[in-house]
Amino acid sequence: MQQLDERLKGQYASLSPQEQRVADFIFDHFDDLISYNSAELAQLSGVSKATVSRLFKRLGYDKYKDMRDELRTLRQSGMPLTDQRDAVQGNTLLARHYKQEMANLT
C-alpha cells in the first residue's frame, strides 16, 4: 500500500490548485499532520473542508480519519513517516516549488 506522501507525489500534477495548496501544506508540515483534524487542515491550508475531503477521496481514503489512522499506525510501529526534504527530487512542479521555497529561506 502506498503511503500518503507517495500518493500525493504521484497525483500532484493532476490536482486542482486548491488541492495543491493542501498538498503543499502537508509536505511542509508532514510530521504534524496527525495532530490536525480535517477542519484545521482546511483552515491552515486556506481552503474549504470540502476540498480537503475531495483530496483524500482522490488519494484513495474513504475519509480523512482513515489517513490519520494510517499515519498513527506507521508511527507506532516505529517506521519513520518520511523525510520530505529527501523525498522531493527531480524537476516536477513540486520539486521546483520545494527548491524555490528553500532558496527563499537562504
N, C-alpha and C positions, 0 to 999 in steps of 0.2 A: 504494500500500500504506500502510495506517495505521501510524503509529509506535506504540511501546509506550504512551506517555503518552495518546495519543488512544484507544487500545483500552481502557485502564484507565478513563478518564473515561467512555467510552461504556457500560461494563458495570458500573461501580462499584455502583450501586443493587441490581443483581441478584446480587452476590457474597455468599457466606456471610460471617458475622462474622470467621472466621479468614482468609478470602481478603482481606477488607477490611483486616485488620491488616497483611498483606503489602503490599497496595496503598498503605496509608498510609506504611509504611516506605519503599517505593520512591519515593513523592513527596517524602519528607523527605530522601532520600539518593540522588537520581537520578543525580547526577554520579559517584558512587562505585559504582554498580550493577555495572558491568562487571568490577570487581575482586572481586566475590563469586561463589563457586560456589553451587549450589542449597542445599547443606547449611548453608553460612554464612548465606545469606539466611534460611533457615528458623530457624536459631538466633537471629539478630539480631531477627527479627520475632516470635519467641516462638510459632512454630507448627511443625508437623511438616513433614518434607521432602515427604511425600505431598501436603500442602496446597499447597506451592509448585508441585509438578508439576501438580496439578489446575488451579491458577490459570493457568499458562502454556498448558496444553492448551485451556482455555476461551477464552483470548485468541487462539488460532489458531496457536500454535507447537507443532511436533512434540515438541520438548524444550527445556529451559532453555538449552542451549548455542546453539540457533538464535536466541534473543533476544539473547544476548550477542554473537554474531557480527554480528547486525543493528546493534546499537549501536556495535560496533567499526568497521564499515564506514562508518556515518554520521560517526563522529568522525574517521576517517582521511580522509574526503572533505572535511573542513573545515566540514561542516554542524553548526551548534550542535544539541545534543540537544534542549534546550528550556529555557526559563526558567520553572520551575514556579510562581514567585510570580505571574507574569502569566498563566499557563495556567489557574489556578483562578479562575473567575468565577461570578457568578450566585448562586442560592440553593439549590444542590444540597446534599446531605448532605456531600459532600466539601468544597465551598466553605465551608459553615458550620463544618466541622471545622477547616479551614485558618485561617479568620478567628479562631476561638476560640483556636487554638494561638498565633497571632500576638499576640492580646490578652494571653494568659498570659505572654508573654515581655516585655511592656512594663510 
